[in-house]
Amino acid sequence: MRSQEFRQGVADVREGKRPQFDKGDWQLLLYEQGRLWGTIAPRSMLLTVNGKPNPAAVDLWEREREAITP
């Protein structure tokens, strides 16, 4: 959730942008995880609060980990 690629995936899906599949393997994995998380998370849920991971966002990640990660 801290990576730029993950955050970009969340931002892209929330803004309705087309996926960016022109990334390297590792970056693409993080980006796609961000897109998936952004799809299931409420749009109002922030990734961070005061520069730290939002506990509600982390909780959602933990509950949905199997759907988000390969």
PDB file of N, CA, C and O in Angstrom:
ATOM      1  N   MET A   1       0.816  -1.195   0.000  1.00  0.00           N
ATOM      2  CA  MET A   1       0.000   0.000   0.000  1.00  0.00           C
ATOM      3  C   MET A   1       0.861   1.261   0.000  1.00  0.00           C
ATOM      4  O   MET A   1       0.381   2.348  -0.320  1.00  0.00           O
ATOM      5  N   ARG A   2       2.110   1.110   0.354  1.00  0.00           N
ATOM      6  CA  ARG A   2       2.986   2.280   0.416  1.00  0.00           C
ATOM      7  C   ARG A   2       3.653   2.591  -0.915  1.00  0.00           C
ATOM      8  O   ARG A   2       4.188   3.684  -1.099  1.00  0.00           O
ATOM      9  N   SER A   3       3.626   1.645  -1.840  1.00  0.00           N
ATOM     10  CA  SER A   3       4.349   1.863  -3.090  1.00  0.00           C
ATOM     11  C   SER A   3       3.613   2.862  -3.986  1.00  0.00           C
ATOM     12  O   SER A   3       2.389   2.986  -3.944  1.00  0.00           O
ATOM     13  N   GLN A   4       4.391   3.558  -4.783  1.00  0.00           N
ATOM     14  CA  GLN A   4       3.835   4.515  -5.744  1.00  0.00           C
ATOM     15  C   GLN A   4       2.940   3.797  -6.748  1.00  0.00           C
ATOM     16  O   GLN A   4       1.907   4.328  -7.156  1.00  0.00           O
ATOM     17  N   GLU A   5       3.338   2.583  -7.147  1.00  0.00           N
ATOM     18  CA  GLU A   5       2.553   1.835  -8.122  1.00  0.00           C
ATOM     19  C   GLU A   5       1.178   1.474  -7.568  1.00  0.00           C
ATOM     20  O   GLU A   5       0.176   1.588  -8.275  1.00  0.00           O
ATOM     21  N   PHE A   6       1.123   1.042  -6.318  1.00  0.00           N
ATOM     22  CA  PHE A   6      -0.153   0.709  -5.689  1.00  0.00           C
ATOM     23  C   PHE A   6      -1.033   1.942  -5.624  1.00  0.00           C
ATOM     24  O   PHE A   6      -2.203   1.897  -6.002  1.00  0.00           O
ATOM     25  N   ARG A   7      -0.476   3.036  -5.149  1.00  0.00           N
ATOM     26  CA  ARG A   7      -1.244   4.282  -5.043  1.00  0.00           C
ATOM     27  C   ARG A   7      -1.734   4.757  -6.406  1.00  0.00           C
ATOM     28  O   ARG A   7      -2.849   5.266  -6.524  1.00  0.00           O
ATOM     29  N   GLN A   8      -0.900   4.589  -7.441  1.00  0.00           N
ATOM     30  CA  GLN A   8      -1.302   4.983  -8.789  1.00  0.00           C
ATOM     31  C   GLN A   8      -2.449   4.110  -9.286  1.00  0.00           C
ATOM     32  O   GLN A   8      -3.360   4.604  -9.951  1.00  0.00           O
ATOM     33  N   GLY A   9      -2.414   2.824  -8.971  1.00  0.00           N
ATOM     34  CA  GLY A   9      -3.504   1.931  -9.351  1.00  0.00           C
ATOM     35  C   GLY A   9      -4.813   2.342  -8.711  1.00  0.00           C
ATOM     36  O   GLY A   9      -5.858   2.345  -9.363  1.00  0.00           O
ATOM     37  N   VAL A  10      -4.757   2.693  -7.423  1.00  0.00           N
ATOM     38  CA  VAL A  10      -5.965   3.156  -6.726  1.00  0.00           C
ATOM     39  C   VAL A  10      -6.476   4.433  -7.382  1.00  0.00           C
ATOM     40  O   VAL A  10      -7.667   4.555  -7.669  1.00  0.00           O
ATOM     41  N   ALA A  11      -5.577   5.380  -7.618  1.00  0.00           N
ATOM     42  CA  ALA A  11      -5.981   6.661  -8.209  1.00  0.00           C
ATOM     43  C   ALA A  11      -6.584   6.459  -9.594  1.00  0.00           C
ATOM     44  O   ALA A  11      -7.599   7.073  -9.925  1.00  0.00           O
ATOM     45  N   ASP A  12      -5.966   5.605 -10.404  1.00  0.00           N
ATOM     46  CA  ASP A  12      -6.459   5.403 -11.766  1.00  0.00           C
ATOM     47  C   ASP A  12      -7.860   4.803 -11.771  1.00  0.00           C
ATOM     48  O   ASP A  12      -8.722   5.253 -12.526  1.00  0.00           O
ATOM     49  N   VAL A  13      -8.093   3.806 -10.950  1.00  0.00           N
ATOM     50  CA  VAL A  13      -9.421   3.180 -10.948  1.00  0.00           C
ATOM     51  C   VAL A  13     -10.466   4.142 -10.389  1.00  0.00           C
ATOM     52  O   VAL A  13     -11.599   4.165 -10.869  1.00  0.00           O
ATOM     53  N   ARG A  14     -10.109   4.920  -9.401  1.00  0.00           N
ATOM     54  CA  ARG A  14     -11.065   5.878  -8.830  1.00  0.00           C
ATOM     55  C   ARG A  14     -11.369   7.023  -9.783  1.00  0.00           C
ATOM     56  O   ARG A  14     -12.456   7.598  -9.738  1.00  0.00           O
ATOM     57  N   GLU A  15     -10.414   7.356 -10.646  1.00  0.00           N
ATOM     58  CA  GLU A  15     -10.622   8.432 -11.622  1.00  0.00           C
ATOM     59  C   GLU A  15     -11.190   7.910 -12.942  1.00  0.00           C
ATOM     60  O   GLU A  15     -11.421   8.683 -13.871  1.00  0.00           O
ATOM     61  N   GLY A  16     -11.414   6.603 -13.021  1.00  0.00           N
ATOM     62  CA  GLY A  16     -11.972   6.018 -14.234  1.00  0.00           C
ATOM     63  C   GLY A  16     -11.005   5.944 -15.399  1.00  0.00           C
ATOM     64  O   GLY A  16     -11.422   5.852 -16.554  1.00  0.00           O
ATOM     65  N   LYS A  17      -9.702   5.986 -15.100  1.00  0.00           N
ATOM     66  CA  LYS A  17      -8.695   5.927 -16.163  1.00  0.00           C
ATOM     67  C   LYS A  17      -8.482   4.491 -16.629  1.00  0.00           C
ATOM     68  O   LYS A  17      -8.695   3.535 -15.883  1.00  0.00           O
ATOM     69  N   ARG A  18      -8.058   4.369 -17.874  1.00  0.00           N
ATOM     70  CA  ARG A  18      -7.723   3.055 -18.412  1.00  0.00           C
ATOM     71  C   ARG A  18      -6.495   2.517 -17.695  1.00  0.00           C
ATOM     72  O   ARG A  18      -5.639   3.300 -17.283  1.00  0.00           O
ATOM     73  N   PRO A  19      -6.383   1.188 -17.533  1.00  0.00           N
ATOM     74  CA  PRO A  19      -5.206   0.600 -16.892  1.00  0.00           C
ATOM     75  C   PRO A  19      -3.927   0.908 -17.654  1.00  0.00           C
ATOM     76  O   PRO A  19      -3.932   1.033 -18.879  1.00  0.00           O
ATOM     77  N   GLN A  20      -2.847   1.025 -16.923  1.00  0.00           N
ATOM     78  CA  GLN A  20      -1.520   1.248 -17.507  1.00  0.00           C
ATOM     79  C   GLN A  20      -0.754  -0.072 -17.439  1.00  0.00           C
ATOM     80  O   GLN A  20      -0.142  -0.384 -16.417  1.00  0.00           O
ATOM     81  N   PHE A  21      -0.787  -0.830 -18.499  1.00  0.00           N
ATOM     82  CA  PHE A  21      -0.141  -2.138 -18.495  1.00  0.00           C
ATOM     83  C   PHE A  21       1.297  -2.094 -19.002  1.00  0.00           C
ATOM     84  O   PHE A  21       1.879  -3.140 -19.289  1.00  0.00           O
ATOM     85  N   ASP A  22       1.875  -0.908 -19.114  1.00  0.00           N
ATOM     86  CA  ASP A  22       3.226  -0.773 -19.646  1.00  0.00           C
ATOM     87  C   ASP A  22       4.286  -0.726 -18.550  1.00  0.00           C
ATOM     88  O   ASP A  22       5.306  -0.055 -18.703  1.00  0.00           O
ATOM     89  N   LYS A  23       4.053  -1.426 -17.461  1.00  0.00           N
ATOM     90  CA  LYS A  23       4.988  -1.426 -16.340  1.00  0.00           C
ATOM     91  C   LYS A  23       5.744  -2.749 -16.316  1.00  0.00           C
ATOM     92  O   LYS A  23       5.338  -3.716 -16.960  1.00  0.00           O
ATOM     93  N   GLY A  24       6.849  -2.784 -15.568  1.00  0.00           N
ATOM     94  CA  GLY A  24       7.581  -4.030 -15.383  1.00  0.00           C
ATOM     95  C   GLY A  24       6.763  -5.000 -14.531  1.00  0.00           C
ATOM     96  O   GLY A  24       5.751  -4.615 -13.944  1.00  0.00           O
ATOM     97  N   ASP A  25       7.194  -6.232 -14.467  1.00  0.00           N
ATOM     98  CA  ASP A  25       6.431  -7.266 -13.772  1.00  0.00           C
ATOM     99  C   ASP A  25       6.081  -6.894 -12.334  1.00  0.00           C
ATOM    100  O   ASP A  25       4.917  -6.964 -11.940  1.00  0.00           O
ATOM    101  N   TRP A  26       7.078  -6.500 -11.554  1.00  0.00           N
ATOM    102  CA  TRP A  26       6.840  -6.189 -10.144  1.00  0.00           C
ATOM    103  C   TRP A  26       5.960  -4.954  -9.994  1.00  0.00           C
ATOM    104  O   TRP A  26       5.036  -4.938  -9.180  1.00  0.00           O
ATOM    105  N   GLN A  27       6.246  -3.929 -10.774  1.00  0.00           N
ATOM    106  CA  GLN A  27       5.448  -2.717 -10.714  1.00  0.00           C
ATOM    107  C   GLN A  27       4.012  -2.988 -11.156  1.00  0.00           C
ATOM    108  O   GLN A  27       3.070  -2.443 -10.581  1.00  0.00           O
ATOM    109  N   LEU A  28       3.844  -3.828 -12.177  1.00  0.00           N
ATOM    110  CA  LEU A  28       2.506  -4.161 -12.662  1.00  0.00           C
ATOM    111  C   LEU A  28       1.716  -4.900 -11.587  1.00  0.00           C
ATOM    112  O   LEU A  28       0.521  -4.655 -11.426  1.00  0.00           O
ATOM    113  N   LEU A  29       2.355  -5.789 -10.862  1.00  0.00           N
ATOM    114  CA  LEU A  29       1.674  -6.514  -9.789  1.00  0.00           C
ATOM    115  C   LEU A  29       1.172  -5.538  -8.723  1.00  0.00           C
ATOM    116  O   LEU A  29       0.014  -5.610  -8.313  1.00  0.00           O
ATOM    117  N   LEU A  30       2.027  -4.640  -8.282  1.00  0.00           N
ATOM    118  CA  LEU A  30       1.626  -3.662  -7.266  1.00  0.00           C
ATOM    119  C   LEU A  30       0.535  -2.742  -7.796  1.00  0.00           C
ATOM    120  O   LEU A  30      -0.412  -2.419  -7.078  1.00  0.00           O
ATOM    121  N   TYR A  31       0.665  -2.320  -9.045  1.00  0.00           N
ATOM    122  CA  TYR A  31      -0.321  -1.443  -9.677  1.00  0.00           C
ATOM    123  C   TYR A  31      -1.680  -2.138  -9.741  1.00  0.00           C
ATOM    124  O   TYR A  31      -2.697  -1.539  -9.391  1.00  0.00           O
ATOM    125  N   GLU A  32      -1.706  -3.380 -10.179  1.00  0.00           N
ATOM    126  CA  GLU A  32      -2.963  -4.115 -10.291  1.00  0.00           C
ATOM    127  C   GLU A  32      -3.581  -4.386  -8.918  1.00  0.00           C
ATOM    128  O   GLU A  32      -4.803  -4.354  -8.777  1.00  0.00           O
ATOM    129  N   GLN A  33      -2.758  -4.651  -7.915  1.00  0.00           N
ATOM    130  CA  GLN A  33      -3.289  -4.810  -6.559  1.00  0.00           C
ATOM    131  C   GLN A  33      -3.952  -3.515  -6.105  1.00  0.00           C
ATOM    132  O   GLN A  33      -5.000  -3.544  -5.461  1.00  0.00           O
ATOM    133  N   GLY A  34      -3.345  -2.382  -6.439  1.00  0.00           N
ATOM    134  CA  GLY A  34      -3.938  -1.090  -6.112  1.00  0.00           C
ATOM    135  C   GLY A  34      -5.265  -0.885  -6.825  1.00  0.00           C
ATOM    136  O   GLY A  34      -6.219  -0.377  -6.236  1.00  0.00           O
ATOM    137  N   ARG A  35      -5.327  -1.281  -8.102  1.00  0.00           N
ATOM    138  CA  ARG A  35      -6.577  -1.158  -8.846  1.00  0.00           C
ATOM    139  C   ARG A  35      -7.662  -2.038  -8.219  1.00  0.00           C
ATOM    140  O   ARG A  35      -8.807  -1.607  -8.085  1.00  0.00           O
ATOM    141  N   LEU A  36      -7.313  -3.250  -7.842  1.00  0.00           N
ATOM    142  CA  LEU A  36      -8.299  -4.141  -7.227  1.00  0.00           C
ATOM    143  C   LEU A  36      -8.760  -3.605  -5.883  1.00  0.00           C
ATOM    144  O   LEU A  36      -9.956  -3.598  -5.591  1.00  0.00           O
ATOM    145  N   TRP A  37      -7.814  -3.155  -5.059  1.00  0.00           N
ATOM    146  CA  TRP A  37      -8.185  -2.588  -3.760  1.00  0.00           C
ATOM    147  C   TRP A  37      -9.074  -1.363  -3.963  1.00  0.00           C
ATOM    148  O   TRP A  37     -10.068  -1.187  -3.258  1.00  0.00           O
ATOM    149  N   GLY A  38      -8.717  -0.528  -4.919  1.00  0.00           N
ATOM    150  CA  GLY A  38      -9.505   0.668  -5.207  1.00  0.00           C
ATOM    151  C   GLY A  38     -10.905   0.351  -5.692  1.00  0.00           C
ATOM    152  O   GLY A  38     -11.819   1.161  -5.532  1.00  0.00           O
ATOM    153  N   THR A  39     -11.080  -0.813  -6.280  1.00  0.00           N
ATOM    154  CA  THR A  39     -12.396  -1.233  -6.750  1.00  0.00           C
ATOM    155  C   THR A  39     -13.290  -1.679  -5.598  1.00  0.00           C
ATOM    156  O   THR A  39     -14.491  -1.409  -5.608  1.00  0.00           O
ATOM    157  N   ILE A  40     -12.719  -2.357  -4.608  1.00  0.00           N
ATOM    158  CA  ILE A  40     -13.547  -2.871  -3.501  1.00  0.00           C
ATOM    159  C   ILE A  40     -13.665  -1.889  -2.348  1.00  0.00           C
ATOM    160  O   ILE A  40     -14.612  -1.966  -1.566  1.00  0.00           O
ATOM    161  N   ALA A  41     -12.716  -0.967  -2.233  1.00  0.00           N
ATOM    162  CA  ALA A  41     -12.746  -0.006  -1.120  1.00  0.00           C
ATOM    163  C   ALA A  41     -13.749   1.109  -1.409  1.00  0.00           C
ATOM    164  O   ALA A  41     -13.921   1.516  -2.558  1.00  0.00           O
ATOM    165  N   PRO A  42     -14.401   1.593  -0.370  1.00  0.00           N
ATOM    166  CA  PRO A  42     -15.254   2.770  -0.581  1.00  0.00           C
ATOM    167  C   PRO A  42     -14.408   3.925  -1.130  1.00  0.00           C
ATOM    168  O   PRO A  42     -13.267   4.119  -0.710  1.00  0.00           O
ATOM    169  N   ARG A  43     -14.968   4.678  -2.058  1.00  0.00           N
ATOM    170  CA  ARG A  43     -14.210   5.787  -2.660  1.00  0.00           C
ATOM    171  C   ARG A  43     -13.756   6.809  -1.628  1.00  0.00           C
ATOM    172  O   ARG A  43     -12.762   7.505  -1.834  1.00  0.00           O
ATOM    173  N   SER A  44     -14.476   6.902  -0.528  1.00  0.00           N
ATOM    174  CA  SER A  44     -14.121   7.870   0.505  1.00  0.00           C
ATOM    175  C   SER A  44     -12.991   7.374   1.420  1.00  0.00           C
ATOM    176  O   SER A  44     -12.470   8.148   2.223  1.00  0.00           O
ATOM    177  N   MET A  45     -12.607   6.096   1.309  1.00  0.00           N
ATOM    178  CA  MET A  45     -11.574   5.554   2.180  1.00  0.00           C
ATOM    179  C   MET A  45     -10.197   6.019   1.718  1.00  0.00           C
ATOM    180  O   MET A  45      -9.803   5.792   0.574  1.00  0.00           O
ATOM    181  N   LEU A  46      -9.482   6.662   2.610  1.00  0.00           N
ATOM    182  CA  LEU A  46      -8.136   7.139   2.313  1.00  0.00           C
ATOM    183  C   LEU A  46      -7.119   6.033   2.547  1.00  0.00           C
ATOM    184  O   LEU A  46      -7.295   5.204   3.439  1.00  0.00           O
ATOM    185  N   LEU A  47      -6.058   6.016   1.752  1.00  0.00           N
ATOM    186  CA  LEU A  47      -4.973   5.061   1.975  1.00  0.00           C
ATOM    187  C   LEU A  47      -4.144   5.429   3.197  1.00  0.00           C
ATOM    188  O   LEU A  47      -3.695   4.561   3.946  1.00  0.00           O
ATOM    189  N   THR A  48      -3.950   6.732   3.386  1.00  0.00           N
ATOM    190  CA  THR A  48      -3.149   7.199   4.507  1.00  0.00           C
ATOM    191  C   THR A  48      -3.891   8.275   5.290  1.00  0.00           C
ATOM    192  O   THR A  48      -4.759   8.978   4.772  1.00  0.00           O
ATOM    193  N   VAL A  49      -3.514   8.371   6.545  1.00  0.00           N
ATOM    194  CA  VAL A  49      -4.026   9.419   7.424  1.00  0.00           C
ATOM    195  C   VAL A  49      -2.815   9.985   8.154  1.00  0.00           C
ATOM    196  O   VAL A  49      -2.109   9.260   8.854  1.00  0.00           O
ATOM    197  N   ASN A  50      -2.579  11.274   7.990  1.00  0.00           N
ATOM    198  CA  ASN A  50      -1.405  11.928   8.595  1.00  0.00           C
ATOM    199  C   ASN A  50      -0.102  11.241   8.211  1.00  0.00           C
ATOM    200  O   ASN A  50       0.805  11.103   9.031  1.00  0.00           O
ATOM    201  N   GLY A  51      -0.018  10.808   6.949  1.00  0.00           N
ATOM    202  CA  GLY A  51       1.211  10.206   6.442  1.00  0.00           C
ATOM    203  C   GLY A  51       1.437   8.760   6.836  1.00  0.00           C
ATOM    204  O   GLY A  51       2.476   8.187   6.505  1.00  0.00           O
ATOM    205  N   LYS A  52       0.489   8.158   7.535  1.00  0.00           N
ATOM    206  CA  LYS A  52       0.611   6.758   7.958  1.00  0.00           C
ATOM    207  C   LYS A  52      -0.526   5.958   7.350  1.00  0.00           C
ATOM    208  O   LYS A  52      -1.582   6.508   7.036  1.00  0.00           O
ATOM    209  N   PRO A  53      -0.310   4.636   7.180  1.00  0.00           N
ATOM    210  CA  PRO A  53      -1.394   3.821   6.618  1.00  0.00           C
ATOM    211  C   PRO A  53      -2.678   3.961   7.432  1.00  0.00           C
ATOM    212  O   PRO A  53      -2.661   3.915   8.662  1.00  0.00           O
ATOM    213  N   ASN A  54      -3.780   4.131   6.727  1.00  0.00           N
ATOM    214  CA  ASN A  54      -5.084   4.231   7.357  1.00  0.00           C
ATOM    215  C   ASN A  54      -5.447   2.848   7.924  1.00  0.00           C
ATOM    216  O   ASN A  54      -5.507   1.882   7.163  1.00  0.00           O
ATOM    217  N   PRO A  55      -5.690   2.730   9.235  1.00  0.00           N
ATOM    218  CA  PRO A  55      -6.016   1.425   9.811  1.00  0.00           C
ATOM    219  C   PRO A  55      -7.223   0.755   9.140  1.00  0.00           C
ATOM    220  O   PRO A  55      -7.247  -0.469   9.004  1.00  0.00           O
ATOM    221  N   ALA A  56      -8.212   1.530   8.725  1.00  0.00           N
ATOM    222  CA  ALA A  56      -9.376   0.949   8.045  1.00  0.00           C
ATOM    223  C   ALA A  56      -8.977   0.380   6.685  1.00  0.00           C
ATOM    224  O   ALA A  56      -9.488  -0.664   6.278  1.00  0.00           O
ATOM    225  N   ALA A  57      -8.072   1.052   5.982  1.00  0.00           N
ATOM    226  CA  ALA A  57      -7.602   0.569   4.688  1.00  0.00           C
ATOM    227  C   ALA A  57      -6.799  -0.717   4.858  1.00  0.00           C
ATOM    228  O   ALA A  57      -6.944  -1.656   4.074  1.00  0.00           O
ATOM    229  N   VAL A  58      -5.962  -0.755   5.873  1.00  0.00           N
ATOM    230  CA  VAL A  58      -5.168  -1.954   6.149  1.00  0.00           C
ATOM    231  C   VAL A  58      -6.092  -3.111   6.525  1.00  0.00           C
ATOM    232  O   VAL A  58      -5.879  -4.241   6.087  1.00  0.00           O
ATOM    233  N   ASP A  59      -7.108  -2.836   7.329  1.00  0.00           N
ATOM    234  CA  ASP A  59      -8.061  -3.866   7.721  1.00  0.00           C
ATOM    235  C   ASP A  59      -8.767  -4.439   6.493  1.00  0.00           C
ATOM    236  O   ASP A  59      -8.929  -5.653   6.376  1.00  0.00           O
ATOM    237  N   LEU A  60      -9.185  -3.566   5.583  1.00  0.00           N
ATOM    238  CA  LEU A  60      -9.832  -4.031   4.356  1.00  0.00           C
ATOM    239  C   LEU A  60      -8.870  -4.895   3.551  1.00  0.00           C
ATOM    240  O   LEU A  60      -9.267  -5.935   3.024  1.00  0.00           O
ATOM    241  N   TRP A  61      -7.614  -4.478   3.451  1.00  0.00           N
ATOM    242  CA  TRP A  61      -6.589  -5.258   2.745  1.00  0.00           C
ATOM    243  C   TRP A  61      -6.479  -6.648   3.351  1.00  0.00           C
ATOM    244  O   TRP A  61      -6.462  -7.646   2.631  1.00  0.00           O
ATOM    245  N   GLU A  62      -6.406  -6.711   4.665  1.00  0.00           N
ATOM    246  CA  GLU A  62      -6.270  -8.001   5.343  1.00  0.00           C
ATOM    247  C   GLU A  62      -7.487  -8.896   5.085  1.00  0.00           C
ATOM    248  O   GLU A  62      -7.335 -10.091   4.832  1.00  0.00           O
ATOM    249  N   ARG A  63      -8.677  -8.328   5.146  1.00  0.00           N
ATOM    250  CA  ARG A  63      -9.895  -9.122   4.940  1.00  0.00           C
ATOM    251  C   ARG A  63     -10.030  -9.610   3.506  1.00  0.00           C
ATOM    252  O   ARG A  63     -10.571 -10.690   3.272  1.00  0.00           O
ATOM    253  N   GLU A  64      -9.547  -8.831   2.541  1.00  0.00           N
ATOM    254  CA  GLU A  64      -9.713  -9.156   1.123  1.00  0.00           C
ATOM    255  C   GLU A  64      -8.430  -9.622   0.444  1.00  0.00           C
ATOM    256  O   GLU A  64      -8.368  -9.693  -0.783  1.00  0.00           O
ATOM    257  N   ARG A  65      -7.422  -9.936   1.223  1.00  0.00           N
ATOM    258  CA  ARG A  65      -6.108 -10.273   0.683  1.00  0.00           C
ATOM    259  C   ARG A  65      -6.161 -11.368  -0.389  1.00  0.00           C
ATOM    260  O   ARG A  65      -5.500 -11.251  -1.422  1.00  0.00           O
ATOM    261  N   GLU A  66      -6.928 -12.415  -0.157  1.00  0.00           N
ATOM    262  CA  GLU A  66      -6.984 -13.514  -1.114  1.00  0.00           C
ATOM    263  C   GLU A  66      -7.566 -13.088  -2.461  1.00  0.00           C
ATOM    264  O   GLU A  66      -7.177 -13.620  -3.501  1.00  0.00           O
ATOM    265  N   ALA A  67      -8.491 -12.136  -2.446  1.00  0.00           N
ATOM    266  CA  ALA A  67      -9.069 -11.656  -3.705  1.00  0.00           C
ATOM    267  C   ALA A  67      -8.134 -10.695  -4.430  1.00  0.00           C
ATOM    268  O   ALA A  67      -8.233 -10.529  -5.645  1.00  0.00           O
ATOM    269  N   ILE A  68      -7.229 -10.064  -3.689  1.00  0.00           N
ATOM    270  CA  ILE A  68      -6.365  -9.031  -4.249  1.00  0.00           C
ATOM    271  C   ILE A  68      -5.008  -9.583  -4.694  1.00  0.00           C
ATOM    272  O   ILE A  68      -4.457  -9.131  -5.698  1.00  0.00           O
ATOM    273  N   THR A  69      -4.477 -10.537  -3.970  1.00  0.00           N
ATOM    274  CA  THR A  69      -3.133 -11.031  -4.274  1.00  0.00           C
ATOM    275  C   THR A  69      -3.204 -12.382  -4.978  1.00  0.00           C
ATOM    276  O   THR A  69      -4.114 -13.175  -4.737  1.00  0.00           O
ATOM    277  N   PRO A  70      -2.237 -12.629  -5.845  1.00  0.00           N
ATOM    278  CA  PRO A  70      -2.229 -13.915  -6.576  1.00  0.00           C
ATOM    279  C   PRO A  70      -1.848 -15.067  -5.673  1.00  0.00           C
ATOM    280  O   PRO A  70      -1.792 -16.211  -6.123  1.00  0.00           O
TER     281      PRO A  70
END
